[in-house]
């Protein structure tokens, strides 16, 4: 029987934003949502994706010369990728002398990932950290995540599941015995608005949140705050009331919009829907925090 593999686009060491302490975050590839503000567009498609980092490209056209599918061309400014023709053979990546052409994503076994995260065990012990599994949406690969988290728990590592909440109850039951903390996204409460901005309705997300809380799992709520989407007093207030109605002791992490992932869209030949939108200033962030505190919620603005 073939060894189980997971589709992964990054393993980030020394992470401090994905749970307590110093952590290693495993980013699983593939996501059922298409959030307009997504900072990791390379996470959406489960398959490896060819990208071109034009800032380091010297336009030697070596990649063009070896592409048998004729999917690459040079327009005098940059290398262009015809993704309808690209077969993903990787010839251009092997030929590129600067690393401009590369793939986002690949497959790794549970052993390979566990061996890599284990190298940071000393940092987990000293800082109260551990291993986080994120995405994309990590629960699109529940069998792999379950086996990885089980290995981490056996090794004594603290474990975090970072999720958008869109998965089946069966998938949740595969992993919940091996999860110490859940970072759970709430983006919008209105199902139609949620579908407009993320591509899916939020009914299963809310059901899964309640299931997690009823099962006794430790949960931190995360709210990406996006200008023009959910940053109004009305939208944030609705989220605050909802969270407080579930459990007023829940901690809320507010994640203000940023543009750090914008260049990835260009590298992947994707359109960025929120082009030109500015990140909120400190005064706006303080306003977000006060709204949550109005409902008695402990809140951190990142």
C-alpha positions in Angstrom: 0.0 0.0 0.0 1.3 3.4 -0.9 2.3 5.7 2.0 -0.1 8.4 2.8 1.0 11.8 1.5 -0.4 15.3 2.0 -0.4 18.3 -0.4 1.6 21.1 1.3 2.7 24.5 0.1 4.8 25.6 3.0 6.2 24.6 6.4 7.0 27.8 8.3 9.4 27.6 11.2 9.5 30.0 14.2 6.0 31.2 13.7 4.5 33.3 16.5 1.1 34.1 15.0 -0.5 30.6 14.8 -1.0 29.8 18.4 1.0 30.1 21.7 4.7 30.2 21.8 7.1 29.5 19.0 5.5 27.1 16.5 6.1 25.3 13.3 3.1 25.8 10.9 2.3 23.2 8.2 0.3 24.9 5.4 -1.9 22.4 3.6 -2.8 23.1 0.0 -6.5 23.3 -1.2 -9.4 25.3 0.1 -13.2 25.3 -0.5 -13.4 29.0 0.0 -12.4 31.8 -2.4 -12.2 34.8 -0.1 -11.6 38.0 -2.1 -8.9 39.1 0.4 -7.1 35.8 0.6 -3.4 36.5 1.4 -2.3 33.0 0.3 -3.8 32.5 -3.2 -1.3 29.7 -3.7 -3.3 27.8 -1.1 -6.6 27.6 -2.9 -5.8 25.1 -5.6 -4.9 21.6 -4.2 -2.6 20.9 -7.1 1.0 22.3 -7.5 1.0 25.6 -9.4 3.7 27.1 -11.6 4.7 30.7 -10.5 7.0 33.3 -11.9 8.9 35.6 -9.6 9.5 38.4 -12.1 11.6 40.5 -9.7 14.5 38.0 -10.0 14.0 37.0 -13.6 16.9 38.0 -15.9 14.8 37.2 -19.0 17.3 34.8 -20.4 14.4 32.8 -21.9 15.9 29.5 -21.1 12.5 28.4 -19.7 10.9 29.4 -23.0 13.3 27.3 -25.0 12.7 24.1 -23.0 8.9 24.3 -22.8 7.6 21.6 -25.1 4.0 22.7 -24.5 4.7 26.2 -25.8 3.1 27.6 -22.7 5.8 30.2 -22.1 6.6 33.4 -24.0 8.4 36.6 -23.4 6.8 40.0 -24.2 9.8 42.2 -23.7 9.0 42.9 -20.1 8.4 39.5 -18.4 7.8 35.8 -19.0 4.2 35.0 -19.6 2.6 31.7 -18.7 -0.3 30.3 -20.7 -1.8 28.2 -18.0 -4.2 26.5 -20.4 -1.2 25.0 -22.2 1.1 24.3 -19.2 1.3 20.6 -18.4 3.2 21.2 -15.1 6.2 19.1 -16.3 8.7 21.3 -14.4 11.3 21.6 -17.2 11.3 25.4 -16.9 11.8 25.2 -13.2 14.9 22.9 -13.6 16.3 25.2 -16.3 15.8 28.6 -14.6 19.2 29.9 -13.3 17.7 32.4 -10.8 14.8 30.5 -9.3 12.3 32.8 -10.9 10.2 29.9 -12.1 9.1 27.6 -9.3 6.2 25.5 -8.1 3.9 26.3 -5.2 3.1 23.1 -3.5 4.2 19.4 -3.4 3.5 16.1 -1.7 5.1 15.0 1.5 4.6 11.9 3.7 3.5 12.1 7.3 7.0 10.9 8.3 8.7 13.6 6.3 6.6 16.4 7.8 6.9 15.0 11.3 10.6 14.7 11.0 10.8 18.4 9.9 8.6 19.8 12.7 10.4 17.7 15.3 13.6 19.6 14.6 12.1 22.5 16.4 11.1 20.5 19.6 13.5 22.5 21.8 11.9 25.7 20.8 8.4 24.3 21.6 9.6 23.2 25.1 11.2 26.5 26.0 8.4 28.8 24.7 5.3 26.8 25.3 4.8 26.4 21.5 4.2 23.5 19.2 2.9 22.5 15.8 0.0 24.2 14.0 -1.7 22.9 10.9 -3.2 25.5 8.6 -4.0 26.2 5.0 -5.7 26.7 2.6 -8.1 24.6 4.6 -6.3 21.8 6.4 -9.5 19.9 6.9 -9.7 19.1 3.1 -7.1 16.5 4.0 -8.4 15.1 7.3 -6.7 11.7 7.1 -3.2 13.2 6.7 -3.8 15.9 9.3 -5.2 13.3 11.7 -2.1 11.1 11.4 0.3 14.1 11.6 -1.4 15.5 14.7 -1.5 12.1 16.4 2.3 11.7 15.9 2.7 15.2 17.3 0.6 14.4 20.4 2.5 11.2 21.0 5.7 13.3 20.9 4.3 15.7 23.5 3.9 18.6 21.2 1.1 21.1 21.7 -1.2 21.1 18.6 -3.2 23.8 16.9 -5.8 23.4 14.1 -6.3 26.6 12.1 -9.5 26.4 10.1 -12.1 28.3 8.2 -14.7 25.8 9.6 -16.0 24.5 6.3 -15.7 20.7 6.6 -17.7 17.6 7.4 -18.5 16.3 10.9 -16.8 13.0 9.8 -13.6 15.0 9.1 -13.8 16.7 12.5 -14.2 13.4 14.3 -11.0 12.1 12.7 -8.9 14.9 14.2 -10.5 16.2 17.4 -8.7 13.8 19.8 -5.4 15.2 18.7 -6.1 18.9 18.8 -5.2 21.1 21.8 -6.5 24.4 20.4 -8.6 25.5 17.5 -8.2 28.8 15.7 -11.6 29.2 14.1 -12.4 31.9 11.5 -15.7 33.9 11.5 -15.9 36.2 8.5 -19.5 37.2 8.2 -22.8 36.1 9.8 -25.2 36.7 7.0 -25.1 33.5 4.7 -25.7 35.4 1.5 -23.0 38.0 2.2 -20.7 35.2 3.3 -21.3 33.5 -0.1 -20.8 36.8 -2.0 -17.3 37.4 -0.5 -16.1 33.8 0.1 -17.9 31.7 -2.5 -19.8 29.5 0.1 -22.6 30.0 2.6 -21.6 29.8 6.3 -24.3 27.4 7.6 -21.9 24.4 8.0 -19.3 26.7 9.4 -21.6 27.8 12.2 -22.7 24.2 12.8 -19.1 23.1 13.1 -18.3 25.8 15.6 -21.1 24.8 17.9 -20.1 21.2 17.5 -16.6 22.0 18.6 -17.7 24.0 21.6 -20.3 21.4 22.6 -17.5 18.7 22.5 -15.3 20.7 24.9 -12.6 21.7 22.4 -10.6 24.8 23.2 -11.4 27.5 20.6 -10.1 30.9 19.8 -12.3 32.9 17.4 -10.4 34.7 14.6 -12.0 37.5 12.6 -10.3 38.9 9.4 -11.5 42.5 9.3 -11.8 43.6 5.7 -12.6 47.2 4.7 -16.0 47.4 2.9 -16.8 43.8 3.8 -17.1 43.4 7.5 -15.4 46.4 9.2 -18.6 48.3 9.9 -19.9 48.7 13.4 -23.0 46.7 12.4 -21.1 43.7 11.0 -18.5 43.5 13.8 -21.2 44.1 16.4 -23.2 41.2 15.0 -20.1 39.0 15.2 -19.4 40.1 18.8 -23.0 39.5 19.9 -23.0 36.0 18.3 -19.7 35.0 19.9 -20.8 36.3 23.3 -24.0 34.4 23.0 -22.1 31.1 22.5 -19.6 31.7 25.3 -18.6 35.1 26.6 -15.2 33.6 27.8 -14.1 33.0 24.2 -11.1 34.9 23.2 -11.3 36.9 19.9 -8.3 37.6 17.6 -9.0 40.4 15.1 -6.9 40.2 12.0 -7.0 43.6 10.2 -6.7 43.5 6.4 -3.2 43.8 4.9 -1.7 43.6 1.4 1.2 41.3 2.0 0.0 38.6 -0.3 -0.8 40.9 -3.3 2.3 40.0 -5.3 1.5 36.3 -5.2 -1.5 36.9 -7.4 0.8 38.4 -10.1 3.2 35.5 -9.8 0.3 33.1 -10.3 -1.4 35.0 -13.1 -4.4 35.7 -10.8 -6.5 38.8 -10.5 -6.5 40.5 -7.1 -10.1 41.6 -6.4 -9.3 44.2 -3.7 -6.7 46.1 -5.7 -6.2 49.6 -4.2 -7.9 49.0 -0.8 -5.8 50.4 2.0 -5.0 48.7 5.3 -6.7 50.2 8.4 -4.8 52.6 10.6 -4.3 52.4 14.3 -7.4 54.4 15.1 -9.5 52.0 13.1 -8.0 49.0 14.8 -8.7 50.4 18.2 -12.3 50.9 17.1 -12.5 47.2 16.2 -11.3 46.2 19.6 -13.7 48.4 21.4 -16.7 46.9 19.6 -15.7 43.4 20.7 -15.1 44.6 24.3 -18.7 46.0 24.3 -19.9 42.4 24.4 -17.5 41.5 27.3 -15.1 39.6 25.0 -11.4 39.4 25.6 -9.9 40.6 22.3 -6.5 41.0 20.7 -5.8 43.0 17.5 -2.9 41.6 15.5 
